[in-house]
Amino acid sequence: MTDARRLFAVRLLHTAIYGVMATASILVLYGGISGAGGPWLTVAVGLVVIESLVFVSSGLKCPLTAVAVKYGAGQDGLFDTFIPERFTRHTFRIFGPMILLGLALLAVRQWSAAG
């Protein structure tokens, strides 16, 4: 398999994961604000926790970005996802507070329900 094909595969996988994680982040916030719950919220919280652990253990960098760079991302206008870099560069600033607020609201709701 050529590096171009490997890069395509990594970018495709990375884009799919980005979409799933963006959705999970929004669901966590929605659950925290609305009080809605269910299995979808449990899955979303689990995914957000796992993704956070991956980022922390990787020095706050996505490990797939390094793989994409290895196969040529950053050259010829290609990035590590199919999403334009001007959007993905703000990932931490947008999704970080969203996740923290959602988890905090969920914790307050849980604590209030228990008391």
Contacts in CASP RR format, 6 or more apart in sequence:
PFRMAT RR
TARGET T0000
AUTHOR 0000-0000-0000
METHOD contacts of the structure
MODEL  1
MTDARRLFAVRLLHTAIYGVMATASILVLYGGISGAGGPWLTVAVGLVVI
ESLVFVSSGLKCPLTAVAVKYGAGQDGLFDTFIPERFTRHTFRIFGPMIL
LGLALLAVRQWSAAG
3 71 0 8 1.000
3 72 0 8 1.000
4 71 0 8 1.000
6 71 0 8 1.000
7 68 0 8 1.000
7 71 0 8 1.000
7 72 0 8 1.000
7 73 0 8 1.000
7 78 0 8 1.000
10 64 0 8 1.000
10 67 0 8 1.000
10 68 0 8 1.000
10 71 0 8 1.000
10 73 0 8 1.000
10 80 0 8 1.000
11 68 0 8 1.000
11 73 0 8 1.000
11 78 0 8 1.000
11 79 0 8 1.000
11 80 0 8 1.000
11 81 0 8 1.000
11 82 0 8 1.000
12 82 0 8 1.000
13 64 0 8 1.000
14 62 0 8 1.000
14 64 0 8 1.000
14 65 0 8 1.000
14 68 0 8 1.000
14 80 0 8 1.000
14 81 0 8 1.000
15 81 0 8 1.000
15 82 0 8 1.000
15 83 0 8 1.000
17 64 0 8 1.000
18 81 0 8 1.000
18 83 0 8 1.000
18 88 0 8 1.000
18 91 0 8 1.000
20 47 0 8 1.000
21 47 0 8 1.000
21 48 0 8 1.000
21 51 0 8 1.000
21 95 0 8 1.000
22 95 0 8 1.000
23 44 0 8 1.000
24 43 0 8 1.000
24 44 0 8 1.000
24 45 0 8 1.000
24 46 0 8 1.000
24 47 0 8 1.000
24 48 0 8 1.000
24 51 0 8 1.000
25 44 0 8 1.000
25 48 0 8 1.000
25 95 0 8 1.000
25 96 0 8 1.000
25 98 0 8 1.000
25 99 0 8 1.000
26 98 0 8 1.000
27 40 0 8 1.000
27 41 0 8 1.000
27 44 0 8 1.000
28 41 0 8 1.000
28 44 0 8 1.000
28 45 0 8 1.000
28 48 0 8 1.000
28 98 0 8 1.000
28 99 0 8 1.000
28 102 0 8 1.000
28 103 0 8 1.000
28 106 0 8 1.000
29 98 0 8 1.000
29 99 0 8 1.000
29 101 0 8 1.000
29 102 0 8 1.000
29 105 0 8 1.000
30 36 0 8 1.000
31 37 0 8 1.000
31 41 0 8 1.000
31 102 0 8 1.000
31 105 0 8 1.000
31 106 0 8 1.000
32 102 0 8 1.000
32 105 0 8 1.000
32 106 0 8 1.000
32 109 0 8 1.000
33 102 0 8 1.000
33 105 0 8 1.000
35 109 0 8 1.000
41 106 0 8 1.000
45 103 0 8 1.000
45 106 0 8 1.000
48 99 0 8 1.000
48 103 0 8 1.000
52 99 0 8 1.000
54 62 0 8 1.000
54 63 0 8 1.000
55 61 0 8 1.000
55 62 0 8 1.000
60 92 0 8 1.000
62 80 0 8 1.000
64 80 0 8 1.000
65 73 0 8 1.000
65 80 0 8 1.000
68 79 0 8 1.000
68 80 0 8 1.000
68 81 0 8 1.000
69 80 0 8 1.000
72 78 0 8 1.000
73 79 0 8 1.000
73 80 0 8 1.000
74 80 0 8 1.000
79 85 0 8 1.000
79 88 0 8 1.000
80 88 0 8 1.000
81 88 0 8 1.000
END
